[in-house]
């Protein structure tokens, strides 16, 4: 029996929002879960081969140091770099650097040159394929000192011509995001049911570097979540041949680990921001303001042609270039929705405009003073310490929007959307999120990372992105506010955001928390915090903090900055990051004693070669390394059905079945059509799945015992779930743009089909389960008195609906249903906006004998998010609201007797994601588990009880 996965968090001090449905990125991107090869000598340099390649002779090394090889000093640096790679083909195995490597950037710092090159395959960019060449140029000579990065030599696509129309790929991408946003309970929406919320924008073709490569269309999906209005911006990669969405993640770099999935297109000016006044010769007016902490600070302001003072800082411009170069501007976004302030600009927005140069209490309370002052401190830190001219290194504008809200309510978070900073208006215990200098430094550092290593914001590379933003944000904070490293609160981030809480109670993260890979790394399968970008970040940032504590700020900051800007590349994981920092320290002339401190810091945090293999579980693994993206698992009658790909994740997903007791050999049941077979379910007799093709999505079925594959139905739009029992299969289709869902069904024996709600445009139905010819589901609809929710059971043969108990007017959320032989179980929430807990209800099929198996309130209540049931037990997937991310806030499974007597017990103590639970018989439950950083199919036959 299939159930919905967790998709949305319902509350949390760091902001409410929508969880990113992460497409198993730790597996799809070959960086997070692969063992890093040991360093090997490659004369005349020291070279670390590509991860997982061992001694493969044609692999491009990930890191080469110790070079002193002359190249042409009379050509541009990028041409010299490509010339070096071509001349040393036996080392790098790059066939045609001039053709296959496009220049990303060339940075010069003193006599050092750093060239970044983007890998292209037949003119199409390769995701994460970036190679760095480091050189020195002095006394008219140029030498290469080292290289690093990823160049994928095994790509061999037969064509780079897409088989899916662009419009279809965009629709499928939007549907994938809509499906992710709609996972979990049906809840009262923020707007009208039929109101379009999302749009997709084609970004062109990309090659995903899996195996021999997958041609994908890159689509950015933006807008507002249909569920709760949160801003959305997701990067979606759709297989360009079949139209199946392979990878999606949020491109919003948040400070707190909220599930808001990110920026939407604005409704006003372009990404460059609103037009500013013509610039007179007098650029800087000195002003003053009071920060949240009471400190009076000097601010650079500008007086416009209308005489008004504005929060624009031209202070870093030089007399020689008064009209170009860096500009810092702080905009009044109070009351503007985050969904319009991210990825674009709200209409009518302008800078803060105080009446005098002495900014009053209003601009203190709004967060404008702290935002404007801190942005200056961040620019000055990077410029003075590293010679970096703005976030992009090229004098680009630095722009901040202060005070955004979400649905008119406080937005307790901040984010970098790729072009600017956006700070949420605080609420409750929180001030506006510009109140802490390390928040400002963190968000602006995301801009530095984007314009240097550009670490992909997902999995381990995303956790390193967050770790570096935390490290430099904290470094900027302690320096700007003169906090000594010996201060017990020096390692905290976000500690100054709260109105009443003490710093340690307020802080969202602590760089000195001692997190290690062995004890604290949490594997997230396909969803949640972009694969643990905040959750696992302090493992890496903690090592950097230790280096700073033990070797001093100057040594540590210079070394980490050099590692970021000259060694790291987009797909680097923790071990790659370690190698980059060690190499940068060596380049900077670190002593043997200093190197020992650096390596010990990483050792102490468990960042060593092959650390991923050391994580343990208390479950039986049926299949490991599925390499699939959130397609779930089904079980029943002693069998399971699951989608899987090959080891490189390049193979289209196929459906496999096996025995839930682990005996026998799993068998593939789907055809090798080249399409993606996903969302499988089985009742032990029949297997069903959806097959994504270029022009349609087919529902297919096959007997567990073998035989022909039959196409039993087609869907013109995306699915969110699929279930089977006996003669009936039920599946939920979704409108990509409005989020409306409808439960459809088909009789596998007769072919009769229909929808439980006739496809009406004023309601949604979802969370379907099927048993003995009946279909249970949740229903959301609106009438003149407002939104209503209930649970219903539909009998297709009799064309009759039975409504389950529960006042639809007071119900705020209806979760997954599960049918058994004598009843139906479902989740019901009546105070969704309160604590996020929900009850588990049970009733007979005719609605009689209602029983609350788990109450919504009380000591035994759970954050019930989804469930699955056998005749004997009900297994509940919980998803606690997250103020901070930890093992305890990830999805966990609890099991209770079907009678409700005896209470709920933890099913497994695994510390990673536990998602897509599927009940078999008795107490046996299967699920997808991400503890080890791999998406594995696991099972337990009884609860683990106490963890």
LOLOSE-781873 format. One line per 4 residues: number of its first residue (from 1); their letters; for each residue x, y, z of C-alpha. Coordinates in steps of 0.2 Angstrom, whole numbers, plus 5000, padded with zeros to 4 digits. Example, Ala and Ser with C-alpha at 12.3 -4.5 7.8 and 13.67 -1.06 7.14 Angstrom:
// residues 2
1> as> 5062 4978 5039  5068 4995 5036
***
This chain:
// residues 947
1> xxxx> 5000 5000 5000  5007 5017 4995  5006 5033 5005  5011 5051 5002
5> xxxx> 5028 5056 5006  5031 5071 5017  5031 5087 5007  5027 5102 5018
9> xxxx> 5031 5108 5035  5017 5117 5044  5026 5129 5057  5042 5133 5064
13> xxxx> 5051 5148 5071  5062 5150 5056  5047 5152 5045  5033 5141 5038
17> xxxx> 5034 5135 5021  5035 5121 5008  5047 5108 5008  5058 5105 4993
21> xxxx> 5054 5089 4985  5073 5085 4982  5075 5072 4968  5088 5061 4977
25> xxxx> 5101 5074 4973  5114 5066 4984  5113 5052 4971  5109 5060 4955
29> xxxx> 5124 5072 4957  5139 5061 4959  5146 5070 4974  5137 5066 4990
33> xxxx> 5137 5047 4992  5153 5042 4983  5169 5037 4992  5183 5048 4988
37> xxxx> 5198 5040 4981  5214 5041 4991  5228 5053 4985  5239 5045 4973
41> xxxx> 5256 5051 4965  5255 5057 4947  5272 5064 4943  5277 5077 4943
45> xxxx> 5262 5083 4953  5252 5076 4967  5235 5071 4960  5219 5065 4968
49> xxxx> 5209 5055 4955  5190 5058 4951  5179 5051 4965  5174 5033 4963
53> xxxx> 5186 5030 4948  5200 5021 4957  5214 5019 4944  5203 5022 4928
57> xxxx> 5216 5029 4916  5205 5041 4907  5198 5050 4922  5202 5069 4924
61> xxxx> 5209 5071 4941  5199 5081 4954  5214 5090 4962  5232 5092 4956
65> xxxx> 5245 5102 4966  5263 5105 4966  5265 5110 4947  5277 5122 4940
69> xxxx> 5274 5120 4921  5277 5135 4909  5263 5141 4898  5261 5155 4886
73> xxxx> 5262 5172 4894  5257 5182 4879  5239 5176 4878  5224 5179 4888
77> xxxx> 5224 5168 4904  5209 5157 4899  5218 5153 4883  5234 5149 4892
81> xxxx> 5224 5137 4904  5216 5128 4889  5233 5127 4881  5240 5118 4897
85> xxxx> 5225 5106 4898  5228 5102 4879  5247 5100 4881  5245 5088 4896
89> xxxx> 5231 5077 4888  5239 5061 4896  5235 5069 4913  5219 5077 4910
93> xxxx> 5211 5067 4896  5201 5082 4889  5200 5079 4871  5197 5097 4865
97> xxxx> 5199 5110 4878  5197 5124 4865  5180 5117 4860  5174 5109 4876
101> xxxx> 5178 5122 4889  5170 5139 4890  5177 5153 4901  5167 5156 4916
105> xxxx> 5179 5168 4924  5197 5174 4926  5202 5181 4942  5219 5190 4945
109> xxxx> 5226 5193 4963  5243 5200 4963  5254 5188 4953  5241 5174 4954
113> xxxx> 5228 5170 4941  5213 5158 4943  5203 5153 4927  5187 5143 4929
117> xxxx> 5181 5134 4914  5163 5126 4910  5162 5109 4902  5151 5108 4887
121> xxxx> 5146 5093 4877  5142 5096 4859  5139 5114 4864  5127 5110 4879
125> xxxx> 5133 5114 4896  5136 5100 4908  5129 5102 4926  5143 5104 4938
129> xxxx> 5156 5101 4925  5169 5114 4929  5187 5114 4930  5199 5127 4938
133> xxxx> 5217 5131 4932  5228 5140 4944  5243 5150 4937  5256 5163 4942
137> xxxx> 5262 5177 4931  5278 5187 4935  5293 5193 4927  5285 5190 4910
141> xxxx> 5283 5172 4913  5267 5162 4917  5267 5145 4925  5253 5133 4930
145> xxxx> 5253 5128 4949  5238 5117 4950  5221 5112 4944  5205 5105 4952
149> xxxx> 5187 5102 4948  5176 5090 4938  5177 5086 4920  5166 5071 4915
153> xxxx> 5176 5060 4902  5163 5047 4900  5149 5057 4892  5143 5048 4876
157> xxxx> 5126 5054 4872  5120 5048 4855  5111 5065 4852  5109 5082 4860
161> xxxx> 5092 5085 4850  5077 5084 4862  5063 5073 4859  5051 5082 4870
165> xxxx> 5043 5099 4865  5049 5113 4876  5031 5117 4881  5028 5099 4887
169> xxxx> 5045 5099 4897  5039 5116 4905  5022 5109 4909  5030 5093 4917
173> xxxx> 5042 5104 4927  5028 5115 4934  5018 5099 4938  5033 5091 4947
177> xxxx> 5034 5107 4958  5016 5107 4960  5016 5089 4965  5029 5092 4978
181> xxxx> 5020 5107 4985  5004 5097 4986  5012 5082 4995  5005 5079 5012
185> xxxx> 4988 5084 5019  4975 5093 5009  4974 5110 5018  4964 5126 5016
189> xxxx> 4973 5135 5002  4980 5153 5003  4970 5159 4987  4956 5153 4975
193> xxxx> 4956 5135 4970  4957 5139 4952  4970 5153 4953  4986 5149 4944
197> xxxx> 5001 5150 4955  5016 5144 4946  5025 5148 4929  5039 5139 4921
201> xxxx> 5053 5147 4911  5064 5137 4899  5083 5139 4903  5089 5128 4888
205> xxxx> 5097 5111 4887  5109 5104 4900  5118 5088 4901  5116 5079 4918
209> xxxx> 5133 5070 4921  5126 5053 4926  5135 5038 4917  5136 5042 4899
213> xxxx> 5125 5057 4902  5107 5062 4901  5101 5076 4890  5089 5087 4901
217> xxxx> 5079 5103 4899  5082 5115 4913  5066 5124 4918  5065 5137 4932
221> xxxx> 5048 5136 4941  5043 5151 4951  5027 5159 4959  5018 5156 4975
225> xxxx> 5014 5139 4983  4996 5135 4981  4996 5128 4998  5001 5143 5009
229> xxxx> 5007 5157 4997  5026 5154 5001  5037 5160 4987  5044 5147 4975
233> xxxx> 5058 5146 4964  5065 5129 4959  5078 5123 4947  5070 5108 4938
237> xxxx> 5079 5096 4925  5067 5087 4914  5073 5072 4904  5073 5079 4886
241> xxxx> 5068 5063 4878  5054 5056 4889  5049 5072 4899  5051 5064 4916
245> xxxx> 5057 5077 4930  5074 5070 4936  5080 5083 4948  5073 5098 4957
249> xxxx> 5079 5109 4971  5076 5126 4978  5088 5140 4972  5083 5150 4987
253> xxxx> 5098 5152 4999  5089 5155 5016  5097 5158 5032  5085 5148 5042
257> xxxx> 5081 5130 5037  5063 5134 5032  5054 5124 5019  5050 5140 5009
261> xxxx> 5056 5134 4991  5060 5151 4985  5059 5166 4975  5046 5170 4963
265> xxxx> 5045 5182 4948  5042 5200 4953  5028 5211 4947  5038 5227 4945
269> xxxx> 5056 5231 4938  5069 5220 4932  5082 5211 4941  5093 5227 4940
273> xxxx> 5081 5235 4952  5071 5251 4951  5078 5265 4942  5089 5277 4953
277> xxxx> 5091 5296 4952  5104 5303 4940  5120 5303 4951  5127 5321 4955
281> xxxx> 5145 5324 4959  5141 5324 4977  5139 5306 4981  5140 5303 4999
285> xxxx> 5130 5311 5013  5135 5306 5031  5121 5300 5042  5118 5291 5058
289> xxxx> 5106 5278 5064  5103 5267 5079  5105 5248 5077  5093 5236 5086
293> xxxx> 5106 5234 5100  5106 5252 5104  5123 5256 5096  5124 5272 5086
297> xxxx> 5133 5270 5069  5138 5281 5055  5129 5278 5038  5133 5283 5020
301> xxxx> 5117 5291 5013  5113 5300 4997  5102 5315 4994  5091 5314 4978
305> xxxx> 5086 5327 4966  5070 5330 4977  5080 5333 4992  5076 5317 5001
309> xxxx> 5089 5307 5009  5090 5289 5003  5098 5273 5010  5110 5272 4995
313> xxxx> 5129 5270 4999  5141 5276 4986  5155 5277 4998  5166 5264 4990
317> xxxx> 5166 5272 4973  5182 5281 4968  5184 5299 4961  5190 5291 4945
321> xxxx> 5174 5280 4942  5160 5290 4951  5146 5283 4940  5151 5264 4940
325> xxxx> 5157 5251 4952  5149 5246 4968  5134 5253 4975  5125 5248 4991
329> xxxx> 5106 5251 4991  5093 5246 5005  5075 5246 4999  5059 5248 5010
333> xxxx> 5050 5231 5007  5039 5232 5022  5022 5224 5018  5028 5217 5002
337> xxxx> 5025 5199 4999  5041 5188 4998  5034 5179 4983  5035 5196 4973
341> xxxx> 5052 5202 4982  5062 5187 4977  5068 5183 4959  5061 5200 4954
345> xxxx> 5055 5217 4962  5039 5222 4970  5030 5236 4961  5032 5253 4968
349> xxxx> 5047 5249 4979  5060 5262 4983  5074 5265 4995  5071 5270 5013
353> xxxx> 5069 5289 5013  5072 5298 5030  5068 5316 5032  5085 5320 5039
357> xxxx> 5102 5312 5039  5098 5306 5057  5088 5290 5054  5074 5289 5067
361> xxxx> 5067 5275 5077  5056 5269 5063  5071 5264 5053  5078 5256 5068
365> xxxx> 5063 5245 5071  5061 5241 5052  5078 5234 5052  5084 5247 5039
369> xxxx> 5098 5253 5049  5106 5236 5053  5104 5231 5035  5112 5246 5027
373> xxxx> 5126 5247 5040  5130 5228 5039  5130 5228 5020  5144 5241 5021
377> xxxx> 5153 5230 5034  5152 5215 5022  5158 5224 5007  5173 5231 5017
381> xxxx> 5177 5214 5024  5179 5206 5007  5187 5221 4999  5200 5225 5013
385> xxxx> 5205 5207 5017  5204 5199 5000  5204 5213 4988  5187 5207 4981
389> xxxx> 5177 5221 4973  5159 5217 4978  5150 5200 4979  5153 5196 4960
393> xxxx> 5171 5202 4961  5167 5215 4948  5160 5230 4957  5142 5224 4955
397> xxxx> 5128 5232 4964  5123 5226 4982  5105 5228 4985  5094 5223 5000
401> xxxx> 5075 5222 5002  5070 5224 5020  5054 5219 5029  5045 5206 5017
405> xxxx> 5030 5196 5023  5021 5180 5018  5002 5181 5016  5003 5197 5026
409> xxxx> 5011 5188 5041  5028 5189 5048  5041 5180 5037  5055 5174 5049
413> xxxx> 5069 5171 5037  5081 5179 5025  5087 5174 5008  5099 5177 4994
417> xxxx> 5089 5175 4977  5104 5175 4966  5104 5194 4964  5100 5202 4980
421> xxxx> 5096 5200 4999  5079 5199 5005  5075 5200 5024  5059 5195 5032
425> xxxx> 5049 5205 5044  5050 5197 5061  5036 5191 5072  5034 5184 5089
429> xxxx> 5051 5182 5097  5060 5188 5081  5065 5205 5075  5067 5209 5056
433> xxxx> 5080 5196 5050  5093 5210 5046  5095 5212 5065  5110 5201 5066
437> xxxx> 5126 5205 5056  5130 5187 5053  5113 5185 5044  5118 5199 5033
441> xxxx> 5135 5192 5031  5128 5175 5028  5116 5180 5014  5129 5191 5005
445> xxxx> 5142 5177 5006  5130 5166 4996  5133 5179 4982  5152 5177 4984
449> xxxx> 5150 5158 4983  5138 5160 4968  5151 5170 4959  5166 5159 4963
453> xxxx> 5164 5140 4966  5145 5141 4963  5142 5126 4974  5126 5117 4969
457> xxxx> 5113 5121 4983  5109 5103 4986  5116 5088 4996  5134 5089 5002
461> xxxx> 5139 5103 4990  5124 5113 4996  5129 5110 5014  5146 5117 5010
465> xxxx> 5138 5132 5002  5129 5135 5018  5144 5131 5029  5155 5144 5020
469> xxxx> 5141 5157 5021  5140 5153 5040  5159 5154 5042  5161 5170 5033
473> xxxx> 5145 5177 5040  5151 5174 5057  5169 5180 5054  5161 5196 5048
477> xxxx> 5150 5198 5063  5163 5195 5076  5175 5207 5067  5163 5221 5064
481> xxxx> 5156 5220 5082  5173 5217 5090  5168 5200 5098  5183 5190 5103
485> xxxx> 5184 5172 5098  5185 5168 5116  5168 5174 5119  5157 5159 5123
489> xxxx> 5144 5166 5111  5156 5170 5097  5152 5154 5087  5133 5157 5087
493> xxxx> 5123 5163 5071  5107 5172 5072  5109 5175 5091  5104 5193 5090
497> xxxx> 5087 5190 5081  5076 5188 5096  5067 5201 5106  5067 5191 5123
501> xxxx> 5077 5175 5121  5095 5174 5127  5108 5172 5113  5111 5154 5115
505> xxxx> 5092 5151 5115  5089 5162 5100  5103 5156 5089  5098 5145 5074
509> xxxx> 5116 5137 5072  5132 5135 5082  5148 5133 5073  5155 5125 5088
513> xxxx> 5142 5112 5091  5154 5098 5088  5144 5090 5074  5153 5075 5066
517> xxxx> 5148 5064 5051  5147 5048 5062  5136 5055 5075  5126 5070 5066
521> xxxx> 5126 5068 5047  5108 5065 5042  5104 5058 5025  5089 5065 5017
525> xxxx> 5082 5055 5002  5073 5066 4991  5065 5080 5001  5069 5092 5015
529> xxxx> 5081 5106 5017  5087 5103 4999  5095 5087 5005  5101 5093 5022
533> xxxx> 5110 5110 5016  5107 5117 5033  5105 5101 5043  5123 5095 5039
537> xxxx> 5132 5112 5037  5140 5113 5054  5149 5097 5051  5160 5106 5038
541> xxxx> 5159 5124 5045  5163 5117 5062  5180 5111 5055  5183 5128 5048
545> xxxx> 5179 5136 5065  5191 5125 5074  5205 5130 5061  5200 5149 5065
549> xxxx> 5201 5146 5084  5217 5137 5084  5227 5146 5070  5219 5163 5070
553> xxxx> 5207 5173 5060  5219 5179 5047  5227 5162 5043  5210 5154 5043
557> xxxx> 5200 5167 5033  5214 5168 5019  5215 5150 5018  5196 5146 5017
561> xxxx> 5194 5161 5005  5208 5154 4993  5200 5137 4994  5183 5143 4989
565> xxxx> 5189 5154 4975  5203 5144 4968  5200 5126 4972  5182 5122 4975
569> xxxx> 5170 5118 4960  5151 5116 4960  5149 5097 4964  5162 5096 4978
573> xxxx> 5157 5086 4994  5164 5087 5011  5180 5077 5007  5183 5087 4992
577> xxxx> 5181 5103 5003  5194 5096 5015  5206 5093 5001  5203 5111 4994
581> xxxx> 5207 5119 5011  5222 5108 5014  5229 5112 4997  5226 5130 4999
585> xxxx> 5235 5130 5016  5250 5122 5008  5249 5135 4994  5250 5149 5006
589> xxxx> 5265 5141 5014  5258 5133 5030  5270 5125 5041  5270 5107 5045
593> xxxx> 5262 5111 5062  5249 5122 5055  5244 5108 5042  5243 5096 5056
597> xxxx> 5230 5107 5065  5220 5109 5048  5219 5090 5045  5215 5087 5063
601> xxxx> 5200 5099 5062  5193 5089 5048  5197 5072 5056  5188 5078 5072
605> xxxx> 5173 5081 5062  5173 5064 5054  5177 5072 5036  5189 5058 5030
609> xxxx> 5190 5047 5015  5175 5035 5014  5166 5042 5029  5149 5038 5021
613> xxxx> 5152 5019 5023  5153 5020 5042  5135 5025 5045  5124 5011 5053
617> xxxx> 5105 5007 5053  5094 4995 5063  5084 4989 5047  5085 4976 5035
621> xxxx> 5090 4983 5018  5081 4975 5003  5088 4986 4989  5102 4999 4991
625> xxxx> 5106 5013 4980  5089 5015 4971  5096 5031 4962  5078 5037 4960
629> xxxx> 5069 5053 4963  5055 5051 4975  5044 5038 4966  5039 5029 4982
633> xxxx> 5036 5011 4986  5021 5000 4987  5018 4984 4996  5005 4970 4999
637> xxxx> 5002 4952 5000  5020 4948 5004  5028 4958 4989  5035 4975 4986
641> xxxx> 5036 4986 4971  5049 5000 4969  5057 5010 4955  5076 5009 4953
645> xxxx> 5089 5015 4941  5107 5009 4938  5122 5013 4948  5126 5029 4938
649> xxxx> 5107 5034 4939  5108 5037 4920  5096 5023 4916  5077 5027 4915
653> xxxx> 5068 5020 4930  5061 5003 4929  5049 4994 4941  5055 4979 4951
657> xxxx> 5046 4968 4963  5052 4956 4977  5047 4947 4992  5045 4958 5008
661> xxxx> 5054 4945 5018  5069 4947 5008  5069 4930 5001  5072 4926 4983
665> xxxx> 5079 4938 4969  5070 4954 4964  5063 4954 4947  5060 4968 4934
669> xxxx> 5042 4969 4929  5041 4985 4918  5047 4985 4900  5063 4992 4893
673> xxxx> 5054 5005 4883  5067 5019 4887  5053 5028 4896  5052 5031 4915
677> xxxx> 5042 5018 4925  5037 5027 4942  5025 5027 4957  5023 5008 4958
681> xxxx> 5011 4999 4969  5006 4981 4972  4993 4971 4981  5004 4955 4980
685> xxxx> 4994 4949 4964  4995 4964 4952  5008 4977 4950  5004 4994 4943
689> xxxx> 5014 5009 4938  5014 5025 4928  5025 5027 4913  5031 5044 4908
693> xxxx> 5033 5046 4889  5036 5061 4878  5018 5063 4873  5008 5055 4887
697> xxxx> 5008 5046 4904  5002 5028 4903  4995 5018 4918  5002 5000 4916
701> xxxx> 4998 4984 4925  5006 4967 4925  5003 4951 4936  5016 4948 4949
705> xxxx> 5017 4930 4943  5022 4937 4925  5013 4939 4909  5010 4953 4897
709> xxxx> 5011 4971 4902  4994 4980 4899  4991 4999 4897  4975 5001 4907
713> xxxx> 4973 5020 4906  4981 5037 4901  4984 5053 4909  4987 5069 4900
717> xxxx> 4994 5077 4916  5005 5073 4930  5001 5060 4944  5004 5062 4963
721> xxxx> 5000 5044 4968  4995 5027 4962  4987 5013 4972  4980 4995 4967
725> xxxx> 4970 4982 4975  4960 4968 4967  4951 4975 4951  4954 4993 4954
729> xxxx> 4968 5005 4953  4966 5023 4959  4977 5037 4955  4978 5056 4958
733> xxxx> 4981 5068 4943  4986 5086 4946  4983 5103 4937  5001 5109 4935
737> xxxx> 4997 5127 4937  4983 5128 4950  4987 5113 4960  4970 5106 4959
741> xxxx> 4970 5087 4961  4957 5074 4956  4956 5055 4961  4953 5045 4945
745> xxxx> 4951 5026 4945  4951 5012 4932  4944 4994 4933  4958 4983 4928
749> xxxx> 4946 4969 4922  4933 4979 4913  4942 4995 4908  4928 5005 4916
753> xxxx> 4935 5022 4922  4931 5039 4930  4934 5051 4943  4927 5052 4961
757> xxxx> 4923 5070 4959  4919 5071 4940  4935 5083 4938  4926 5098 4945
761> xxxx> 4935 5115 4945  4929 5120 4963  4937 5105 4973  4952 5094 4975
765> xxxx> 4952 5076 4979  4968 5067 4984  4976 5055 4997  4968 5040 4988
769> xxxx> 4968 5022 4994  4959 5007 4987  4953 4991 4994  4939 4978 4989
773> xxxx> 4932 4989 4976  4931 5005 4986  4941 5021 4985  4945 5032 5000
777> xxxx> 4951 5050 4998  4952 5067 5006  4941 5081 4998  4943 5100 4998
781> xxxx> 4930 5111 4991  4923 5129 4993  4906 5136 4995  4899 5153 5000
785> xxxx> 4904 5150 5018  4922 5146 5015  4933 5130 5012  4928 5113 5018
789> xxxx> 4937 5097 5020  4932 5079 5024  4936 5061 5021  4925 5050 5009
793> xxxx> 4923 5033 5003  4917 5030 4985  4910 5014 4978  4912 5014 4959
797> xxxx> 4900 4999 4956  4886 5008 4966  4891 5025 4961  4889 5030 4980
801> xxxx> 4899 5041 4992  4900 5038 5010  4906 5053 5021  4916 5049 5036
805> xxxx> 4913 5058 5053  4921 5075 5056  4914 5093 5054  4920 5099 5037
809> xxxx> 4919 5117 5043  4931 5115 5057  4943 5103 5048  4959 5112 5043
813> xxxx> 4968 5098 5035  4964 5080 5029  4979 5068 5027  4982 5051 5019
817> xxxx> 4968 5038 5019  4971 5019 5021  4957 5006 5018  4957 4989 5027
821> xxxx> 4945 4975 5026  4933 4983 5039  4936 5001 5039  4946 5017 5034
825> xxxx> 4959 5026 5043  4964 5044 5040  4973 5060 5047  4963 5075 5053
829> xxxx> 4969 5092 5059  4958 5105 5067  4972 5117 5072  4984 5116 5058
833> xxxx> 4990 5134 5061  4993 5130 5079  5006 5116 5083  5005 5105 5068
837> xxxx> 4999 5090 5077  4985 5080 5070  4974 5065 5075  4972 5048 5067
841> xxxx> 4954 5043 5065  4946 5026 5061  4928 5022 5056  4919 5008 5048
845> xxxx> 4916 5009 5029  4898 5015 5032  4905 5029 5043  4899 5020 5059
849> xxxx> 4909 5017 5075  4921 5031 5073  4937 5030 5084  4951 5042 5087
853> xxxx> 4966 5030 5087  4978 5045 5091  4972 5061 5098  4977 5078 5091
857> xxxx> 4981 5085 5108  4989 5076 5123  5005 5067 5128  5003 5054 5115
861> xxxx> 4999 5065 5100  5010 5065 5085  5014 5077 5071  5005 5065 5060
865> xxxx> 5008 5068 5041  5005 5052 5032  5000 5034 5036  4999 5017 5030
869> xxxx> 4989 5002 5038  4988 4983 5038  4974 4973 5046  4984 4973 5062
873> xxxx> 4993 4990 5063  4993 5008 5058  5010 5016 5054  5011 5035 5055
877> xxxx> 5024 5045 5047  5028 5061 5058  5035 5077 5052  5038 5089 5067
881> xxxx> 5039 5108 5064  5057 5113 5063  5065 5128 5072  5081 5120 5069
885> xxxx> 5085 5104 5059  5091 5089 5067  5088 5070 5068  5072 5073 5078
889> xxxx> 5064 5085 5065  5066 5073 5050  5052 5061 5045  5050 5047 5057
893> xxxx> 5039 5032 5058  5028 5027 5073  5017 5011 5074  5002 5007 5084
897> xxxx> 4989 4993 5085  4974 4995 5073  4963 4996 5088  4972 5011 5095
901> xxxx> 4976 5002 5111  4993 5001 5117  5000 5018 5111  5013 5022 5097
905> xxxx> 5031 5016 5096  5045 5021 5086  5047 5009 5071  5065 5012 5068
909> xxxx> 5079 5022 5076  5088 5026 5059  5093 5044 5060  5090 5049 5042
913> xxxx> 5074 5052 5032  5061 5038 5034  5048 5041 5020  5035 5033 5009
917> xxxx> 5030 5019 5022  5020 5005 5014  5012 4992 5025  5013 4974 5021
921> xxxx> 5005 4961 5032  5006 4960 5051  5018 4973 5058  5030 4973 5043
925> xxxx> 5032 4990 5035  5044 4995 5021  5050 5012 5017  5063 5023 5008
929> xxxx> 5077 5027 5020  5091 5040 5018  5102 5037 5033  5118 5033 5024
933> xxxx> 5116 5046 5011  5109 5033 4999  5091 5030 4995  5088 5013 5001
937> xxxx> 5073 5001 5002  5072 4995 5020  5060 4985 5031  5056 4981 5049
941> xxxx> 5045 4967 5056  5041 4975 5072  5044 4992 5081  5061 4996 5088
945> xxx> 5052 5004 5103  5063 5016 5112  5077 5025 5103
***
